[in-house]
């Protein structure tokens, strides 16, 4: 549709991860003009996950890349359009929303925010300096560079556990540094870690500094909180999995309400405080951070968007 010679989409979805791809399958099947804008990888963090074994319908698991690719194909099959670019600002212009992007200005009747999350940083000396040269946040992306090498994995949740198990395909040994007195990962994953002789778990151990030279990372310096002593772990690389931050920096000056952690607030219908703007998936406040629920929320958001457009 156009208004004053400008094209206005029925819905623009910001992000092209499992949530918005699922939503797009529903909207396009209802002949709702749908455009997705993605600044990174189609499929988001799911696309760079080695294996997903808790997504319904895949008893033997499925690679994140395969799942993402199939979602993309299905959405495009029904008419969804995907554009690579970054949204920098969203403003409301009456019943029309204006999206400023790196590819120009785009207008829409409704917007679905499904930008997901990104890996949280430690903020310790050496982390930024050695990023990409020994410091990593994606095991499936960079693990193969460390065949028969020693690694440090920082984190104690499910992601750290899953990625550590994946890294044992390559590494000769992995030291896991967990700052608390117990791991937050599921019991199933903890058991797998404990059974793997390539992995040593260090509880109550902080990560204070990543040390290296012009050839890359050489060691990680931490603190044994029980003994109150500095500890060092020689390694060739560090993989950090300490949580996720919402991709909402472009909304900081908008009217869209965020919670104290920067996640998008919605009601039970996935509506934000701005009429016509919805949010789903990991970027939504209260999200469960699971691919299956992100997809389910995408489907729900699509139905809410259809109802909003009809009204």
C-alpha positions, -999 to 999 in steps of 0.1 A, spaced: 0 0 0 12 35 -6 2 68 9 14 101 -5 36 81 -29 54 62 -1 51 25 4 36 14 37 40 -22 47 14 -40 67 40 -53 91 78 -48 94 96 -73 116 129 -62 131 151 -92 133 150 -124 114 154 -151 141 130 -180 149 104 -157 164 99 -133 135 104 -161 109 76 -180 126 55 -149 127 61 -143 90 49 -177 81 16 -168 97 12 -133 84 21 -141 48 -3 -170 47 -30 -144 56 -18 -122 27 -4 -96 51 25 -77 34 55 -87 55 91 -73 55 118 -86 78 149 -66 85 180 -84 98 214 -67 106 233 -99 111 227 -136 105 193 -150 94 182 -172 123 200 -151 150 218 -170 178 199 -201 169 217 -202 135 251 -205 152 240 -231 177 257 -264 169 228 -287 179 193 -281 192 179 -312 209 149 -297 227 129 -283 197 97 -304 192 96 -327 162 133 -335 161 140 -366 183 176 -368 171 181 -330 174 187 -305 146 215 -281 138 207 -245 144 217 -236 109 194 -262 94 164 -251 115 170 -215 107 173 -222 69 141 -242 69 123 -214 87 136 -189 62 125 -210 32 91 -216 47 85 -178 53 98 -169 19 77 -196 3 45 -177 14 58 -143 3 79 -129 32 106 -105 21 139 -103 40 162 -73 38 197 -70 53 201 -38 72 199 -22 106 171 -3 121 184 28 140 152 44 151 115 39 153 90 67 156 52 68 154 35 89 127 -1 86 137 -13 52 125 19 47 106 53 38 121 85 52 106 117 31 107 150 47 100 174 21 87 208 19 71 190 12 39 167 42 40 133 51 56 106 24 58 70 28 68 46 3 83 12 0 98 25 -24 125 59 -34 138 71 -66 154 103 -63 175 121 -96 176 157 -86 177 167 -112 202 198 -110 224 236 -109 221 263 -124 242 271 -105 274 307 -94 279 328 -99 311 344 -64 309 378 -76 321 412 -66 309 422 -84 277 387 -93 266 383 -66 240 420 -66 231 420 -103 221 385 -105 207 388 -127 176 424 -135 185 417 -159 213 385 -145 229 353 -159 214 315 -161 221 305 -188 197 319 -224 199 305 -236 166 320 -205 148 355 -207 162 360 -241 180 377 -257 150 406 -234 153 416 -250 186 422 -286 176 445 -302 203 447 -269 222 439 -260 258 408 -238 263 391 -219 291 353 -216 291 338 -190 314 302 -195 326 281 -221 345 248 -221 327 233 -243 300 250 -224 272 285 -228 288 279 -265 294 266 -272 259 294 -252 243 320 -269 264 308 -303 254 309 -292 218 345 -279 222 357 -313 234 356 -323 197 386 -302 192 403 -292 225 428 -313 244 415 -300 277 390 -274 289 390 -255 322 355 -242 331 355 -212 354 323 -208 374 322 -178 397 294 -192 420 295 -222 443 274 -243 419 265 -245 382 232 -232 369 231 -257 340 206 -286 340 214 -318 358 216 -337 325 243 -313 312 262 -313 345 264 -351 345 277 -350 310 304 -325 320 314 -346 350 317 -377 329 339 -360 303 376 -364 312 386 -335 290 367 -310 312 377 -297 347 351 -275 365 364 -248 388 337 -235 411 340 -203 431 365 -190 405 364 -155 390 378 -144 357 399 -113 363 421 -109 333 429 -124 299 466 -123 292 485 -127 259 509 -112 234 509 -104 197 505 -141 189 472 -144 209 459 -155 243 483 -173 267 465 -176 300 435 -165 321 441 -150 356 413 -155 381 407 -156 419 399 -187 439 372 -172 461 374 -199 488 412 -196 493 413 -159 484 442 -166 461 450 -157 425 449 -187 401 462 -190 365 451 -212 337 473 -216 307 453 -217 275 453 -210 238 418 -195 237 389 -183 259 352 -189 252 328 -167 272 292 -177 280 279 -155 309 245 -145 297 227 -124 272 219 -88 267 188 -76 247 194 -60 213 174 -29 222 200 -1 221 182 15 191 151 19 212 167 39 240 153 72 229 120 58 216 86 58 233 87 21 236 89 10 273 118 -12 284 124 -29 318 153 -22 340 175 -47 321 166 -33 287 141 -59 276 109 -48 259 77 -47 281 46 -62 267 11 -72 278 -4 -107 274 -12 -99 238 25 -91 231 17 -54 226 41 -28 237 29 5 252 29 20 217 -2 9 197 7 -12 167 41 -21 180 45 -57 192 75 -77 206 82 -114 208 110 -139 215 141 -134 237 141 -96 235 107 -95 254 107 -89 291 98 -122 308 109 -144 279 120 -180 287 150 -178 263 140 -210 244 137 -214 206 104 -233 209 88 -205 229 102 -178 207 86 -195 177 54 -199 196 54 -162 206 60 -153 169 29 -172 159 9 -155 187 22 -121 177 12 -127 141 -24 -134 151 -24 -103 173 -11 -82 144 -38 -96 121 -64 -87 146 -49 -52 150 -49 -46 112 -85 -58 109 -96 -34 135 
